[in-house]
Amino acid sequence: MSAIAQEKHIQDIGEIGGIVGKVIELRVIPESEAKKVIKKYIREHPGCITSEIIENLELDPALAVEALNLLEEEGKVRGEEVEYTV
């Protein structure tokens, strides 16, 4: 298993400026499995963004980004920059 897939937790940050934090227990899975679940998620949620993938699949952010980069290199997904407007 990739060192990136080490178990990590996001701790409850409580209420900060009206935003209520939540605890997310991140899944520890091999990189190959991460690629499979991410590919399936993207197929089911076209146009999704990386943060949605991380949150909804409860994946370690570094593992998710690494898997997405590999999938893009393999030509299985296509990433685009997202412009945010305020």
For each residue, the residues with C-beta under 8 A, 3 or more apart:
1: 5 28 30 31
2: 5 30 31 63 66
3: 6
4: 31 60 62 63 66
5: 1 2 28 29 30 31 34 60 63
6: 3 28 60
7: 26 28
8: 26 60
9: 23 24 25 26
10: 23 24 26
11: 23
12: 21 22 23
13: 16 21
14: 20 21
15: 18 19 20 21
16: 13 19 21
17:
18: 15
19: 15 16
20: 14 15
21: 12 13 14 15 16
22: 12
23: 9 10 11 12
24: 9 10 55 58
25: 9 58
26: 7 8 9 10 58 59 60
27: 57 58 59 60
28: 1 5 6 7 60
29: 5 33 34 37 59 63
30: 1 2 5 33 34
31: 1 2 4 5 34 35 63 66 67 70
32: 35 36
33: 29 30 36 37
34: 5 29 30 31 37 38 59 63 64 66 67
35: 31 32 38 39 67 70 71
36: 32 33 39 40
37: 29 33 34 40 41 57 59
38: 34 35 41 42 53 57 59 64 67 68 71 77
39: 35 36 42 43 71 76 77
40: 36 37 43 44
41: 37 38 44 45 48 53 56 57
42: 38 39 45 46 48 53 77
43: 39 40 46
44: 40 41
45: 41 42 48 52 56
46: 42 43
47:
48: 41 42 45 52 53
49: 52 53 82
50: 53 54 64 65 68
51: 54 55
52: 45 48 49 55 56
53: 38 41 42 48 49 50 56 57 59 64 68
54: 50 51 57 58 59 60 61 64
55: 24 51 52 58
56: 41 45 52 53
57: 27 37 38 41 53 54 64
58: 24 25 26 27 54 55
59: 26 27 29 34 37 38 53 54 63 64 67
60: 4 5 6 8 26 27 28 54 63 64
61: 54 64 65
62: 4 65 66
63: 2 4 5 29 31 34 59 60 66 67
64: 34 38 50 53 54 57 59 60 61 67 68
65: 50 61 62 68 69
66: 2 4 31 34 62 63 69 70
67: 31 34 35 38 59 63 64 70 71
68: 38 50 53 64 65 71 72 77 79
69: 65 66 72 73
70: 31 35 66 67 73 74
71: 35 38 39 67 68 74 76 77
72: 68 69 75 76 77 78 79
73: 69 70
74: 70 71
75: 72
76: 39 71 72
77: 38 39 42 68 71 72
78: 72
79: 68 72
80:
81:
82: 49
83:
84:
85:
86:
